[in-house]
Amino acid sequence: MGNERGFSVLETLISLTIFFFIVLGTLECFLNARSHFLEMKHKHETNQAALSALDKIKTDVSRSGKGLLTLSQLEVLKSITCENNILCIKTNDLEFTSPSSLIQGQTRIFFNDPRQLKKKQKLAFFDSQKGEVKEISSVGSQSCILSTSLSHSYEKDQAHIVLLREIRFYLDKKKDILRRKVNSSPAQPLLEKTSDFLCSYDEMTNLVQIRIIIKNKKEIEHDANIFPKNTALSRFFPK
């Protein structure tokens, strides 16, 4: 019993030093692993957000030209345009019937139920031979007033009236946000941290090409090629 003794001060200091280095090494490994995990998680989330944005664009592009075949064949409008990397898509939102024939120079258009209409929306008027697009200036209880008068006359039994849905995709360069704007409503954010948005539309091949470049430690590109079938009908099966 009398020969038993504890650690000396030197041994205790050495043990504590070794233990301290072990803790530091373990902590450094943990921090490195955590940093790597967060980086991979952020990269995954960024890629998923970009893919979701591309899916939304693909869905809208695939619907472009829906219900607008005659208008496209008459060359009254283009269902898809891409200028200055602003992708614009048009579809048929609603169809209306006029209670009477439409006369050239007319600005007030009567409807049985105009509640779906709003100021600054666009209406397409057409028959089998001609057509035009007009912006709505104001909406009343039974009619709407166009910003400019009709350029043609349309017989009641042959006239078609379509409310257009116009969707725009563009890059907000000040905030690095890819935005989606429907008609005249405020543009909604579709994808943040976007450094560039490129688009093109080849009418001959009817192919829409999209490229989204995401800001990260290094820029990541996401590409998509889309063949909208509705616009193909007007391109390959002309009137």
C-alpha positions in Angstrom: 0.0 0.0 0.0 2.8 2.4 0.9 4.5 1.9 -2.6 1.4 3.0 -4.6 1.5 6.4 -6.2 -0.4 8.5 -8.8 0.7 10.2 -12.0 3.4 12.7 -11.7 2.8 16.3 -12.9 4.8 15.7 -16.0 2.9 12.5 -16.9 -0.4 14.3 -16.3 0.7 17.2 -18.6 1.8 14.8 -21.3 -1.5 12.9 -21.1 -3.6 16.1 -21.3 -1.5 17.3 -24.2 -2.1 14.0 -26.1 -5.8 14.1 -25.2 -6.0 17.7 -26.4 -4.5 16.9 -29.8 -6.8 14.0 -30.2 -9.8 16.2 -29.5 -8.5 18.9 -31.9 -8.0 16.3 -34.6 -11.5 14.8 -34.1 -13.1 18.3 -34.1 -11.2 19.2 -37.3 -12.4 16.0 -39.0 -16.0 16.7 -37.8 -15.9 20.3 -39.1 -14.5 19.2 -42.5 -17.1 16.5 -42.8 -19.8 18.9 -41.8 -18.6 21.5 -44.3 -18.4 18.9 -47.1 -21.9 17.7 -46.2 -23.4 21.2 -46.3 -21.6 22.0 -49.5 -23.0 18.8 -51.1 -26.4 19.5 -49.7 -26.4 23.1 -51.1 -25.3 21.8 -54.5 -28.0 19.2 -54.5 -30.7 21.7 -53.5 -29.4 24.2 -56.1 -29.5 21.5 -58.8 -33.0 20.4 -57.8 -34.2 24.0 -57.9 -32.8 24.4 -61.4 -34.3 21.2 -62.6 -37.7 22.2 -61.1 -37.4 25.5 -63.0 -36.6 23.7 -66.2 -39.6 21.4 -65.7 -41.9 24.4 -65.3 -40.5 26.0 -68.5 -40.9 22.6 -70.3 -44.5 22.3 -69.2 -45.4 25.9 -70.3 -43.5 25.5 -73.6 -45.3 22.2 -74.3 -48.6 23.9 -74.0 -47.7 26.8 -76.2 -50.0 27.3 -79.2 -52.8 25.3 -77.6 -56.1 26.4 -79.2 -54.3 28.9 -81.4 -53.8 26.7 -84.5 -55.9 28.9 -86.9 -54.4 32.1 -85.5 -50.9 30.7 -86.1 -51.8 29.5 -89.6 -53.2 33.0 -90.4 -49.9 34.5 -89.1 -51.9 36.7 -86.7 -49.6 35.7 -83.8 -46.6 33.6 -83.0 -47.1 31.1 -80.1 -43.4 31.2 -79.2 -40.9 34.0 -79.5 -37.5 34.5 -78.0 -36.0 38.0 -78.2 -33.1 39.3 -76.1 -33.3 36.0 -74.1 -36.9 36.7 -73.1 -39.0 33.6 -73.8 -42.7 34.5 -74.5 -45.3 31.8 -74.8 -49.0 32.2 -75.8 -51.8 29.8 -75.2 -55.6 29.7 -75.4 -56.9 30.7 -71.9 -60.7 30.9 -72.6 -63.0 30.9 -75.6 -66.0 33.2 -75.9 -68.9 33.5 -78.3 -70.3 36.9 -79.4 -74.1 37.4 -79.2 -73.9 39.3 -82.5 -71.7 39.9 -85.5 -68.6 42.1 -85.0 -68.2 45.2 -87.2 -65.0 46.8 -88.4 -64.3 49.9 -86.2 -66.1 48.4 -83.2 -64.5 48.9 -79.8 -67.2 47.7 -77.4 -67.5 43.9 -77.3 -70.5 42.4 -75.6 -70.3 39.1 -73.7 -72.8 37.0 -71.8 -70.3 36.7 -68.9 -67.2 39.0 -69.1 -66.2 38.4 -65.4 -63.1 36.4 -66.5 -61.7 39.4 -68.4 -59.3 41.9 -67.0 -57.8 45.2 -68.1 -54.6 44.8 -70.3 -55.4 41.2 -71.2 -55.5 40.4 -74.9 -58.3 39.0 -77.0 -57.9 37.3 -80.4 -60.7 37.7 -82.9 -60.7 35.5 -86.0 -62.6 33.4 -88.5 -61.3 31.0 -91.2 -59.9 33.9 -93.3 -58.6 36.6 -91.1 -57.9 37.6 -87.5 -56.3 40.1 -85.1 -55.3 40.6 -81.5 -56.5 43.5 -79.4 -55.8 44.6 -75.8 -58.6 45.2 -73.3 -58.9 48.8 -72.1 -61.7 48.3 -69.6 -64.3 45.7 -68.5 -67.9 46.4 -67.7 -70.8 44.3 -66.4 -71.8 43.0 -69.8 -69.0 44.1 -72.2 -65.4 45.2 -72.5 -63.8 48.0 -74.4 -60.8 47.5 -76.7 -57.8 49.8 -76.7 -58.1 50.0 -80.5 -61.0 49.3 -82.8 -61.4 46.1 -84.8 -59.7 46.1 -88.2 -62.1 43.5 -89.7 -65.8 42.5 -89.5 -66.8 39.0 -88.4 -70.1 37.2 -88.9 -71.7 35.9 -85.7 -71.7 32.2 -86.8 -68.1 32.3 -88.0 -66.5 34.5 -85.4 -64.2 33.1 -82.7 -63.0 35.1 -79.7 -60.1 33.8 -77.6 -58.6 35.2 -74.4 -54.9 34.8 -74.7 -52.6 33.7 -71.9 -49.1 35.1 -72.3 -46.2 33.8 -70.2 -42.8 35.3 -70.1 -39.5 34.0 -68.7 -36.7 36.4 -68.2 -33.6 37.0 -66.0 -33.8 39.8 -63.4 -30.2 40.8 -63.7 -30.2 43.1 -60.7 -31.3 40.4 -58.3 -30.0 37.3 -60.2 -33.5 35.8 -60.3 -35.1 33.9 -63.1 -38.7 35.2 -63.2 -42.0 34.0 -64.7 -44.7 36.5 -65.6 -48.3 35.7 -66.6 -50.1 38.4 -68.6 -49.9 41.7 -66.7 -49.7 40.2 -63.2 -46.5 40.8 -61.2 -43.5 38.6 -62.2 -42.9 35.7 -59.8 -39.4 34.3 -58.8 -38.8 31.0 -60.4 -35.1 30.4 -59.6 -32.7 32.4 -57.4 -28.9 32.7 -57.9 -29.2 32.6 -61.7 -26.2 34.1 -63.4 -27.6 33.7 -66.9 -30.6 32.6 -68.9 -30.3 31.9 -72.6 -33.1 30.8 -74.9 -33.6 30.4 -78.7 -36.4 29.2 -80.9 -35.7 27.7 -84.4 -39.0 28.0 -86.3 -37.8 25.6 -89.1 -37.1 22.7 -86.7 -39.6 23.9 -84.1 -37.1 23.4 -81.4 -36.8 25.6 -78.2 -33.4 25.5 -76.6 -33.0 26.6 -73.0 -29.8 27.1 -70.9 -29.8 28.1 -67.2 -26.5 29.0 -65.6 -26.4 28.8 -61.8 -24.1 30.7 -59.4 -22.0 28.4 -57.2 -18.4 28.0 -56.3 -18.2 27.3 -60.0 -21.0 28.0 -62.5 -23.3 25.1 -63.3 -25.2 24.8 -66.6 -28.5 23.1 -67.1 -29.8 22.7 -70.7 -33.0 21.5 -72.3 -34.3 21.0 -75.8 -38.1 21.1 -76.2 -40.2 20.3 -79.2 -43.7 21.8 -78.7 -46.3 19.7 -80.6 -49.0 22.4 -80.9 -46.7 24.8 -82.8 -45.5 21.9 -84.9 -49.0 21.5 -86.3 -49.1 25.0 -87.6 -45.5 24.7 -89.0 -45.7 21.3 -90.7 -49.4 21.3 -91.6 -50.1 24.8 -92.9 -53.6 25.9 -93.7 
